[in-house]
Amino acid sequence: MINAGAITAAGQIMGYNNEKKLARVVDMLSAYAGRSLEVDERVYQSESETGHRNRAIGYMLRNFNILEDDPTDTLELYFKQCSASVNCRDLAIMGATLANAGINPQTQKRAIRGEYVENVLSVMGSCGMYDYAGEWIYKVGMPAKSGVAGGVVAVLPGKLGIGVFSPPLDARGNSVRGIEVCNRISMDFNLHMFNVVQPAKSVIRCAYDGSRITSKHLRDSIERERLKKQGHRIKVYEIQGDLNFSTSEVIVDKIVSMVDEADFFIVDLKRVLTIDQSTCQLFFQLLLKLAHIGKELVFTNCDAYPQLERYMRRHLQDRSDAAWLSFDDDFALEYCEDRILQRSETVPAPTPLESFELFDRLSSDEIDIIESRFARQHYRQGVTIIHQGESANKLYLLAQGQVSIKITLPDGKIKRLATLSQGLVFGEMAWIERSERSADVTVDSDALCYTLDIDDFDAMMADHSQIKVKVLGNLLNIFTRNLRKANIEIGVLS
């Protein structure tokens, strides 16, 4: 990769004349760049008129029979190939072609046979940066080639190509800024080819949408139907392993490819082992890109990686077009579901008694009998309606508002089991079993409940057994649906 070697290579190009040989060279360079390139005639004329040193090298090569013919034509071909005009993007695509085993990643056309790529990269790694090659491979860690015009091409095999253009050169003939840029990119994104992270089988452990798995927020039939139709607009990705530039890029690429099919993207970091700086940068850019097109990116289980939140908050503090969203467990799903339901939602009126699923298939006369036994009770936000461990003496029908069912774990932490919207029943398990309450029920937003004492229910059922059969049958349907939902979610997650 010095002038003598390049002139020798030019002398070995096949063709009947210099025009044919030049066309072969330009076609090859065009295949690397993915577009038709041309020779800059002004640059060629300058090269030819001032290339006295190269002419001397050509005659020296002829003297040692390395060039077997008069070197004049070979030198002119060399001057022309040195004058092929490219831009910085072309340099990057050329590098990416070598990184992609010789296949141009945009045109999918092969520029060089795969078995020769390692030879090219080996020579680039050993001498592509002239006398700086040893220090370059030590610090930057990517095969590269610089040129006296100020360009640099760097290649990370299997990953990417980098093109830099900045004409000022150092004493060794390399771009000053080009070296610094590649050095910073390599450090920021951990691109040194000897920095090998053992990847998991797949960085995306599991992917599903909101129509297959829903949050613990139980909803009435109308909301369930809406989410059934729109739940696919929520995409969930469970990530695993070490997140660095190459593995995180897989996640970003997957999400970007789905922007036309979804509005909400949840990234679950529960099984992630490490996160580096490049991952924070990629996720931040992804967040901005999604926000720009009206999509939302949500993270879950981020507690083990405070550097991600710090990075996001620091870079978002002066922006109003995007927000850092992080939740625990299934609260991210609930957030996305609520966002879908809010799009055309007005404040709903209280659910009438006859609309509860618990009373399906009951006649109007039977509804009148039951309604006379129910009391109406209002509860303020924050109130605990049911306490864990107390006797079950009432059944609750949530006519308006929202409540959450929670338990206290042995370590003292509170875990949410479910959240209920209006139109649903709670407190029925212990009520049927005549046992103690197994969880607390607290009010998330001001609630209106229809309540039924167990004694009133027993007295009513003694005189109206057919109502009891229908009510218990409806409860069984509710239990069955919830069990089927749990089975489906277990199947998806496993």
Secondary structure, 3 states (H helix, E strand, C coil): CCHHHHHHHHCCCCCCCHHHHHHHHHHHHHHHHCCCCEECHHHHHHHHHHCHHHHHHHHHHHHCCCCCCCHHHHHHHHHHHCCEECCHHHHHHHHHHHHCCCECCCCCCECCCHHHHHHHHHHHHHHCCHHHHHHHHHHCCCCEEECCCCEEEEEECCCEEEEEECCCECCCCCEHHHHHHHHHHHHHCCCCCCCCCCCCCCCEEEEEECCCCCCCEECCHHHHHHHHHHHHHEEEEEEEEEECHHHHHHHHHHHHHCCCCCCEEEEEEEEEEEECHHHHHHHHHHHHHHHHCCCEEEEECCCCCHHHHHHHHHHHCCCCCCCCCEECCCHHHHHHHHHHHHCCCCCCCCCCHHHCHHHCCCCHHHHHHHHCCCEEEEECCCCEEECCCCECCEEEEEEEEEEEEEEECCCCCEEEEEEEECCEEECHHHHHHCCECCCEEEEEEEEEEEEEEHHHHHHHHHHCHHHHHHHHHHHHHHHHHHHHHHHHHHHHHC
